[in-house]
Each structure stands twice: as C-alpha cells, then as structure tokens.
Amino acid sequence: MKSEVKVDIRTPYTMAMFNRKNKEQVGIRQKMVRYAQRHGIKPAARYFGCSKNTIKEWLRRFNEHGAGGLENKSRAPLFCPHKTSQEMENLIIAKRKEAPCHGPRSLKHYNPSIKPSQGAIYRILKQRDLLRKHRKKHQRKNDLRAVKALYKSLTHNQEDVKHLYDIPHYWAQMTALALPKYEYTIRDVKTGFTVVAFGNEYNEQYSEMLTELYLKHLQAFGVSLSDVIIQTDNGSEFGAKKRDINTPGFVNTIVMEFGAEHRYIPPGCSNANADVESFHATIESEFFDLESFKSRENFFHKAQVYQSFYNFARPNFSKGGKPPLQILIEDSPEIAPAVLNFPVYDLDALFKQKMELSGGHYVHKLPVFSAKYWYN
C-alpha cells in the first residue's frame, strides 16, 4: 500500500490553473499524471486540488493516447440538426461571386431566398475564403500610387490654398515685414511638379489668376489642355457657390476659355487632394519653419529658389526617390524640361496691375501678355 504524501498547503496548483490555454493545461496535466504514477491517485487529487475522478480520467487518456490524450477535445456536437444544407451553401457562394461587394447582411437583404442568419453566412464565406480582406493604409496608398503612376505628365493637377499665419516661425516675420498670408498651390500628380504663388487675399480672383497663368504656361510648351484636369476642394475660393458654368470666374476660365476640365472633390473627402496637401506639409517644414527673410522681395526670391529646387533636384521618395524633372523626362520626353521653370507670382501685385489695366474695375479674364513679358 502506497504511503500518504504530505501536501504543502502553499502549493501553486489551484483550479484557476485548469482554466488556462491548452498548452499550459497540457503541461499541468502531465505533472498530474506523473505525480499520480509516483504517489497515487488520492495524494495527487489532494495536491492538485481536484477530484480523484479527474486524476483517473487523465491517467486513462495518457495511457491510451500518450501526451496527445491530455489535450482538450472538441466540444462541437457530432450532429447539428440546424446545419445549413449544401444546396443553401452553394446558393450563398454563387450570389457572393455574382456580387463580391456584398457581405453577409447585403446578401441576406438582396436575396430573400437565402434563409440562414448573417452569422451562418459569414461562417460559410470565411470557410470558402470569400471574405473581403481589409487592406492596411500603407497597402491602399501603394495601390493608389500605382494608379497615379499611369497618369500622363502634367494632366492631373490638384490645387489648394494654404494659410500661412498659423506657422509660428513665419508669423513674426509676416507681421513685421508684411509678408503674404496665403499660399496658392497647383501640383501635378504624376511628376510632383509644383507651382506656388502668394498673396494677402483669400478669394476666387487670386485662384483664377494663378490657374490662368498655369494653363497658358502648359499651352506654351505644347501640352494639350483638353487632357488637363484641375481638381480642387469645394471652397468659395474655387467658385463652388456658382452653379452656372457660364458665370465668369474660376471654373468658367478653366472650362470655357481654355477647354480644360475642372473637378471638385467629393464633399467630406479632403484626402482626395492628398498630393497638394502633402506638398503643403513639406514646404512648411522645409521652408517656412527654417528660412528667415529680410524683406518681401527677399521672401519671393527664396520662395523661387525653393520651388526650383523642389522641381529640379529634390528627390521625392513617394515617387521612387525621383525629382519631378527625372519623372517628366522619363514619361514625356517630348515636353521640354523648361516647363518646370515657372515663376513664383506675387498675386497682390498682379491683381493691382490688372485693376489698373481695366480702369479700376475687376474683370475675370487676364489681359494677354507675351511669354517674354512674364519671364523677364
């Protein structure tokens, strides 16, 4: 007869340990079996804080199946009277393949003949690997970059206005030297080619002036304006309050006068203009947060240097580490690289000049100047 073994009341084995994950449970059960083999079933039950039947069960399963017998068995029923029939599963799979955009709820809503619950439909789709995988943000961005890479150079452009008076390093200089409060920006999605202009007003007239100058510039270098798209948000500075395309203004200038296309981004989708917004973040950190200016003239000189650096030399790592110049040459060698040489305009001075030429009355269409005038 086996001798009784004194149990240490400080033993760490409690019922809580039997509720752990399977791997930990198997380890504890192995210790139970070995303890029972050495000291007996009753001492093992006392030591591990469980019933004798529990020790007997694990001993039996260990003797019959080895260590594998100590793993948890499936508690799923051997027969499920409510299991979805094979015919219904085939119907669900067929409807899903017809409309891959439909999930369990949509499949049940649009197909009254599908009777199982949403949970059952989800299980069937998951088993057949028909669920739509949620792509991570960086994966979606890479896909979008691949789409943009198919664009033709200088055809898909995004335009926006950046407020400059909320940049701490720039604000003090802006107030002391009467520097511009707003940056008007147009950026080509394919190459990253970007043009900027500055002014102290936030209005449609300034947006229209820069866009007209930009389209004339592209036209002078042989770019077909019928292929050009200018995309903006729904702000009043881009004529969003005007409903008639024949009303003079920003949209009328693009579409009616130049034959290009204008698009507003969908409401609530500010990231649709992500390319130009990305440039705004870049120029703030690389230019406005770093540079100091001596005068308004000095500001425009440095802005021109930065714009030229950005378009001709600065690598863009979201576009393979290439500057706009390299992308343009590779994609559209028929366009002269000089197209990237665009002046940084003082929109306040341009507007004043325009008012003087029109006799003090604002007219939307800029007077015609030769290319030589603008670049001298």
HELIX and SHEET records of a PDB file:
HELIX    1   1 MET A   15  ASN A   19  5                                   5    
HELIX    2   2 ASN A   22  HIS A   39  1                                  18    
HELIX    3   3 ILE A   41  PHE A   48  1                                   8    
HELIX    4   4 LYS A   52  HIS A   65  1                                  14    
HELIX    5   5 GLY A   66  LEU A   70  5                                   5    
HELIX    6   6 GLN A   86  GLU A   98  1                                  13    
HELIX    7   7 PRO A  104  TYR A  110  1                                   7    
HELIX    8   8 GLN A  118  GLN A  127  1                                  10    
HELIX    9   9 LYS A  137  LYS A  148  1                                  12    
HELIX   10  10 PRO A  168  LEU A  177  1                                  10    
HELIX   11  11 GLU A  204  ALA A  220  1                                  17    
HELIX   12  12 LEU A  225  ASP A  227  5                                   3    
HELIX   13  13 SER A  236  PHE A  238  5                                   3    
HELIX   14  14 PHE A  250  ASN A  252  1                                   3    
HELIX   15  15 THR A  253  GLU A  257  3                                   5    
HELIX   16  16 SER A  270  ASN A  273  5                                   4    
HELIX   17  17 ALA A  274  ILE A  283  1                                  10    
HELIX   18  18 GLU A  284  PHE A  288  3                                   5    
HELIX   19  19 ARG A  296  PHE A  312  1                                  17    
HELIX   20  20 PHE A  317  LYS A  319  5                                   3    
HELIX   21  21 PRO A  324  ASP A  331  1                                   8    
HELIX   22  22 PRO A  337  LEU A  340  5                                   4    
HELIX   23  23 LEU A  347  LEU A  357  1                                  11    
HELIX   24  24 ALA A  371  TYR A  375  1                                   5    
SHEET    1   A 6 GLU A 261  TYR A 264  0                                        
SHEET    2   A 6 ILE A 229  THR A 232  1                                        
SHEET    3   A 6 HIS A 156  HIS A 163  1                                        
SHEET    4   A 6 TYR A 182  ASP A 188 -1                                        
SHEET    5   A 6 THR A 194  GLY A 199 -1                                        
SHEET    6   A 6 TYR A 345  ASP A 346  1                                        
END                                                                             
